[in-house]
Amino acid sequence: MILRKIAYCLCLFLLPAITRAQLYDLYSGWYLGANSGIVSYFGDLSVYDLNPASKIRYESRFVAGLTAGKSLNQWIDLEMNFDFGGLKGSNKSNDLLFTGSFTELTINGHISLSRIIFQQKYQRFQFYLSGGAGTIFFRSSKSRISDKAYVSSIGKNSSGDKEGSPGIAAVFPAGILLSFDLGKSLVLTSRFAFRMPDNDLLDAHAGSTGINDRYSFTTIGFLYRFPPVRTDKSGPLPCPEFAGLIRRE
C-alpha cells in the first residue's frame, strides 16, 4: 500500500513531463548489456554495516550479470536482469559464519531524473531512479568460527556441495543507475541497488530481530543500444501504466 501511494505521488509530480513523451515503437529502443561488481550482505551474521571498507573486504563477494531491456520513451526504460553471485558474513559474538551463492532474476524499471529536470532530449550523462521485483534462488552453509564445524545449510550438504533444492524468495530491488554515452550505441553504466528479500534464511540462520536478510549490488557495466529509435503514433505514456511499472499490489 505504501509503495502504491509513492507511485501515485511520483506520477502526479512527473505527469507534465511524461505526457509530452511519445512511446518508442515496438522495434526501437532495445539494448543488451553485461555488468560485474560486488554484492554486500546485511543481516544477523554481519557486523560491518557502517564500515564500508570492512564491508567490502569481509562481507562482500563477486557478482556478474546480463541485461536485456527496452527504452519505452526518452524517460523510462524497462529491463530484465539475470545475475549470479555469492554472499558471505560472520559474527564473532555468535561464533558463526556463512558462505553462499545465488542466482537472481528481476524485472526493473528506470526513470531518468536528469532528462525530466533539465528537459533535454539528449544528454550524455544520465541519473536514473530504479525499482523492480523478482526471484532469488540461493544455497548457503553455516559453520562455527572457532572450530569450522558445520552447523546447518540450505541447498548444500555438510561438505559444502550442492544437495537438494535451493532456497527461493521474492526480492524487491531499489536504487540508482548512472549512465554515460561512450558513443552512439555504447553506454557505460554504474548501478547501486539495495535488495529486500521476503526471507531471513539467506545466511542459513534464522535471526531473532524479525528483520529479513538484505544485500546490495554495486556494479559497473556496458550496454549496447540497437538503433534507430522511432516514436510510436499511439501517443504519450498514460500515468496509471507508469505507476504499474514501479509495482502493482
Salt bridges, closest charged atoms under 4 A:
ASP25 OD2 - ARG230 NE 2.99
ASP49 OD1 - LYS55 NZ 2.78
GLU59 OE1 - LYS55 NZ 2.56
ASP77 OD2 - ARG225 NH2 3.32
GLU79 OE2 - HIS110 NE2 3.04
GLU79 OE2 - ARG191 NH1 2.55
GLU104 OE1 - ARG195 NH2 2.82
ASP147 OD2 - ARG144 NH2 3.12
GLU249 OE2 - ARG247 NH1 3.66
